[in-house]
Amino acid sequence: MTVDIDAAQFGNLLHAYGRSTDTPAHLAALAGADPDARRAALEHLWSAVIHQGTPWTATPPAAVVVAELLAGPLLTDAELRADLLGFLAAVAEAGWVYEDLDELAPPADFDFDSALAAALDSGDEEELYGDEIMANALYGRAVGGCRAAVPALLPAIMSALSDPETPVRAAAAHALAACRASLTDPDTGDRLDELAARAGSDERAALVLAMGELGLKPRAYLDDPHPGVRACAALAPGLAGDEVATAEILAALRDPAATDDWFTRRPPQLGRRIRFTLVAAAIDRIEDTARLLPAARAIAAIAHLHTVDHDWGPLLRAFFADYTGGSPTDIQTGYLAALIDNPDLWDPRHGNAGLVFRDAGLPYDRDTCRALIRAGE
């Protein structure tokens, strides 16, 4: 089996670094025997074809070719299949980074295609982005193309749910949710439930997260024997008002270090430390900071400066959201004291940490904060 790649088509499309004339060769290399070429092809997809989540006009047709490769027998490496499913998930998500595409459309009397062809013929792609109308129209076409490509991606993704390798099936669940598959197939939830019933904890967590992302309420998994699966169920947006789900998130955060050992292979939806996602959900769902305090203190004990934007920093902003100076409340003091107890969180040269304290209305100085607490006492 071979996959037909229209090289001429890509010559008139753009990726993050200009014309996508190099993309066909990279796509072909994915099914080739050269491991270095495959690695270079993957890097090309992630750095050029969808650059930091931003789609380009070359993104949709490249994704369709990847889906065709995944549907065939040429990709024998399971890690490669999982990575490519992650790429398809990113493409599907890019189709919704801008909801109202009409806002990006050029005026009715503007001949976008002619202007685009002229710019490409001139050999200076940079001029495309200097004109707001052209830049918006290009972006709108890329986003709309990703959205329109989803039906062509879904068959390969659905097939990958039955892949013999666990990481591939987990990646397929993530991609399925990114495609918003429940909007087109009412049986999607039942299919994911069936898969979860015979899956190990790593894969089951990915399937449960996909259920939540699709708008389903995986409440039954709040009783799962595995703490990571329970937490992934609790993260479902549809369970945001569920007290059992909220209690599960708080229970997980009271031992935040343990969350790092939940899975042999983290679900693809959780690319960073799992506690970061749990912290964001807890802040979003719980207004009573007294209820958050035990978990927040546990996080403060293990946090580092490099996690400031993901765990202890957002919590500091939440605890001091209504602080206007003077003596902190007992609850605020409880959290601030936990931060003071951790020497790894204090470095006057660290700009992000200083910004978080400034936003909280506090001085980023350990001794000054300690004196503030003593004055309140």
C-alpha positions in Angstrom: 0.0 0.0 0.0 1.2 3.5 -0.8 -0.3 6.8 0.2 -0.9 9.4 -2.6 0.7 12.7 -1.7 -0.1 15.7 -3.9 3.3 17.5 -3.8 2.0 20.2 -6.2 -0.8 21.0 -3.7 1.6 21.6 -0.9 3.7 23.9 -3.1 0.9 26.5 -2.8 0.3 26.1 0.9 2.1 27.5 3.9 3.4 26.2 7.2 5.1 28.1 10.0 8.3 28.6 8.0 7.0 29.5 4.6 5.8 27.4 1.6 5.2 23.8 2.5 7.2 22.4 -0.4 9.2 20.2 2.1 6.2 18.7 3.7 5.4 15.9 1.2 8.9 14.4 1.6 8.5 14.4 5.4 5.0 12.7 5.1 6.5 10.0 2.9 9.3 9.5 5.3 6.8 8.5 8.0 6.2 5.2 6.3 9.9 4.8 5.3 12.6 2.6 6.8 14.9 5.4 7.9 14.4 6.1 11.7 16.3 9.4 11.4 14.0 10.5 8.6 10.9 9.5 10.6 12.1 11.5 13.6 12.8 14.5 11.3 9.3 14.1 9.9 7.7 14.1 13.3 9.6 17.2 14.3 8.5 18.8 11.1 4.8 18.1 11.8 5.0 19.5 15.4 7.3 22.5 14.6 6.2 23.6 11.2 2.8 22.1 10.3 1.2 22.8 13.6 3.4 25.3 15.4 2.6 25.5 19.1 -1.0 24.7 18.4 -1.3 27.2 15.5 -2.6 25.8 12.3 -1.5 26.8 8.8 -3.0 26.2 5.4 -0.8 23.1 5.0 -2.1 21.7 8.2 -5.4 20.1 7.1 -4.1 18.3 4.0 -1.1 17.0 6.0 -3.4 15.7 8.7 -5.5 13.9 6.0 -2.4 12.2 4.7 -1.4 11.2 8.3 -4.8 9.7 8.8 -4.5 7.7 5.6 -1.1 6.4 6.8 -2.6 5.4 10.2 -5.5 3.6 8.5 -3.0 1.4 6.5 -0.4 -1.2 7.4 2.7 0.8 6.8 3.2 2.3 10.3 4.5 -0.7 12.3 6.0 1.3 15.1 3.5 1.7 18.0 5.2 4.9 19.4 5.0 6.5 16.0 1.3 5.6 15.7 0.6 7.1 19.1 2.6 10.3 18.2 0.7 10.7 15.0 -2.6 10.3 16.8 -1.5 13.1 19.1 -0.8 15.2 16.0 -4.3 14.5 14.7 -5.7 15.5 18.1 -3.8 18.8 17.9 -5.1 19.4 14.4 -8.7 18.7 15.5 -8.3 21.1 18.5 -6.9 23.8 16.2 -10.2 23.7 14.3 -11.8 25.3 17.3 -9.1 27.8 18.5 -11.3 30.5 16.9 -15.0 29.8 17.2 -16.5 32.5 14.8 -14.7 32.2 11.5 -16.8 34.9 10.0 -14.9 37.4 12.0 -11.7 36.4 10.2 -13.2 36.4 6.7 -12.1 39.1 4.2 -14.6 41.7 2.9 -16.9 40.5 0.2 -15.2 42.6 -2.4 -11.7 41.4 -1.6 -10.3 38.7 -3.9 -8.4 36.7 -1.3 -7.3 33.9 -3.6 -5.9 36.2 -6.2 -4.0 38.2 -3.5 -2.7 35.0 -2.0 -1.5 33.7 -5.4 0.2 37.1 -6.2 2.0 37.1 -2.8 3.2 33.5 -3.3 4.4 34.2 -6.9 6.4 37.2 -5.6 8.3 34.8 -3.3 7.9 37.0 -0.3 5.5 35.1 2.1 6.2 37.6 4.9 4.2 40.3 3.2 1.1 38.1 3.8 1.3 38.7 7.5 1.9 42.4 7.2 -1.6 43.0 6.0 -4.3 42.4 8.6 -7.0 41.4 6.1 -4.7 38.8 4.5 -3.3 37.5 7.8 -6.8 37.1 9.3 -8.1 35.4 6.1 -5.1 33.0 6.1 -5.7 32.1 9.7 -9.4 31.6 9.1 -8.8 29.3 6.2 -6.3 27.2 8.3 -8.7 27.0 11.2 -11.7 26.3 9.0 -9.7 23.7 7.1 -8.8 21.8 10.3 -12.5 21.8 11.3 -13.6 20.6 7.9 -10.9 17.8 7.9 -12.3 16.1 11.0 -14.6 13.7 9.1 -11.6 12.5 7.1 -9.6 11.9 10.3 -12.3 10.1 12.3 -12.2 6.7 10.6 -8.5 6.2 11.3 -8.9 7.4 14.9 -11.9 5.1 15.5 -9.9 2.2 14.1 -7.0 3.0 16.4 -9.3 2.4 19.4 -8.8 -1.3 18.6 -5.1 -1.1 18.1 -3.1 -4.0 19.8 -0.9 -1.5 21.7 -2.2 0.3 24.8 -0.5 3.7 24.2 -2.0 3.8 20.7 -5.5 3.1 22.0 -5.1 5.8 24.7 -3.9 8.3 22.1 -6.9 7.4 19.9 -9.2 8.2 22.8 -7.6 11.6 23.2 -7.9 12.3 19.4 -11.5 11.1 19.4 -12.4 13.6 22.1 -10.5 16.4 20.2 -12.7 15.6 17.2 -15.8 16.2 19.3 -17.0 12.8 18.1 -20.0 12.7 20.4 -21.5 15.5 18.2 -21.7 13.1 15.3 -22.1 9.7 16.9 -24.4 9.2 19.8 -22.9 5.7 20.5 -19.4 7.1 21.3 -19.9 7.0 25.0 -21.0 3.4 24.9 -17.9 2.5 22.9 -15.6 4.2 25.3 -17.4 2.4 28.3 -16.9 -0.9 26.6 -13.2 -0.3 26.1 -12.7 1.0 29.6 -14.3 -2.2 31.0 -11.4 -4.3 29.8 -8.6 -1.7 30.0 -5.8 -1.3 32.4 -5.6 1.8 34.7 -3.4 3.9 32.3 -5.7 3.3 29.3 -8.9 3.5 31.4 -7.8 7.0 32.7 -7.4 8.2 29.1 -10.8 6.8 28.1 -12.5 8.4 31.1 -10.8 11.8 30.4 -12.1 11.5 26.8 -15.6 10.9 28.1 -15.4 14.1 30.1 -14.0 16.0 27.2 -16.9 14.9 25.1 -19.4 16.3 27.5 -20.3 13.0 29.1 -20.5 12.5 32.9 -18.4 9.5 33.8 -19.7 9.4 37.4 -19.5 5.6 37.7 -15.7 5.9 37.6 -15.6 8.0 40.8 -15.8 4.5 42.4 -13.0 3.1 40.4 -10.4 1.2 42.5 -7.5 3.2 41.0 -7.1 6.8 42.4 -5.9 8.2 39.1 -8.9 6.9 37.3 -11.2 8.4 40.0 -9.4 11.7 39.7 -9.7 11.7 35.9 -13.4 11.0 36.2 -13.7 13.9 38.7 -12.1 16.3 36.2 -15.0 15.9 33.7 -16.6 19.3 33.1 -20.0 17.7 33.4 -19.2 16.8 37.0 -18.0 20.3 38.0 -21.0 20.6 40.4 -20.8 17.1 41.7 -19.7 17.0 45.4 -18.3 13.5 45.2 -16.1 14.6 42.2 -14.9 17.7 44.0 -14.1 15.7 47.1 -12.1 13.3 45.0 -10.0 16.1 43.5 -9.3 17.5 47.0 -8.4 14.0 48.3 -5.9 13.6 45.5 -4.3 17.0 46.2 -3.8 16.2 49.9 -1.0 13.9 48.7 0.2 15.6 45.6 3.5 13.7 45.3 1.6 10.4 45.0 -0.1 11.6 41.8 3.3 11.5 40.0 3.3 7.7 40.5 -0.3 6.9 39.6 0.5 5.8 36.0 3.3 4.0 34.2 2.4 6.1 31.2 0.4 9.3 31.8 -2.8 9.7 29.8 -2.0 11.9 26.7 -4.5 14.5 27.8 -2.2 15.2 30.9 1.0 16.3 29.4 2.4 17.9 32.5 2.3 16.9 36.1 -1.2 15.6 37.0 -1.5 17.9 40.0 -1.4 21.0 37.8 -4.6 20.0 36.2 -6.1 19.0 39.5 -5.1 22.4 41.0 -6.8 24.3 38.2 -10.0 22.3 38.6 -10.0 22.8 42.4 -9.6 26.6 42.1 -12.3 26.8 39.5 -14.8 24.7 41.5 -14.2 25.7 45.1 -14.8 29.3 46.4 -14.2 28.5 50.0 -10.5 28.7 50.5 -10.8 27.2 54.0 -11.7 24.0 52.2 -8.8 24.3 49.9 -6.2 24.9 52.6 -5.2 21.4 53.5 -4.5 20.5 49.9 -2.8 23.9 49.3 -0.5 23.4 52.2 0.5 19.9 51.0 1.3 21.4 47.6 3.3 24.2 49.0 5.5 21.6 50.8 6.6 19.9 47.6 6.5 22.8 45.1 9.4 24.5 43.3 10.1 27.8 41.7 9.6 26.3 38.3 6.1 25.2 39.1 5.0 28.6 40.2 2.7 29.1 37.2 1.0 25.8 37.6 0.4 25.0 41.3 1.4 27.2 44.2 1.2 30.4 42.2 -2.4 30.1 41.1 -3.3 29.0 44.6 -1.6 32.1 46.1 -3.7 34.3 43.8 -6.8 32.4 44.8 -6.2 32.7 48.5 -5.4 36.5 48.3 -7.9 37.4 45.7 -9.7 39.8 48.0 -6.6 40.9 50.0 -6.2 44.7 50.2 -3.2 44.9 52.6 -2.8 44.8 56.4 -3.0 41.6 58.4 -4.0 38.4 56.4 -6.9 36.4 57.5 -6.2 33.1 59.4 -6.8 31.1 56.2 -4.5 33.4 54.2 -1.9 33.1 56.9 -2.2 29.3 56.9 -1.2 29.2 53.2 1.4 31.9 53.3 3.1 30.2 56.3 3.3 27.0 54.2 5.0 28.9 51.4 7.5 30.4 53.9 8.3 27.0 55.2 9.6 25.9 51.8 13.0 27.6 51.1 12.9 26.4 47.5 10.2 29.0 46.6 12.2 32.1 47.4 14.6 33.8 44.9 14.4 37.5 44.3 15.7 37.0 40.8 12.7 34.9 39.8 10.4 37.2 37.9 7.4 35.0 37.6 7.4 34.3 41.4 7.7 38.0 42.0 4.8 38.7 39.7 2.5 36.2 41.5 3.2 37.8 44.9 2.6 41.3 43.4 -0.7 40.1 42.0 -1.6 38.9 45.5 -0.7 42.2 47.0 2.3 40.8 48.9 6.0 41.5 49.0 8.1 38.8 47.5 10.5 38.6 50.4 10.5 35.7 52.8 11.4 37.7 55.9 8.9 40.4 55.2 6.1 37.9 54.7 7.2 36.2 58.0 7.0 39.5 59.8 3.6 40.2 58.2 2.3 37.0 59.8 3.8 37.8 63.2 2.2 41.2 63.1 -1.2 39.7 62.5 -0.7 37.3 65.4 
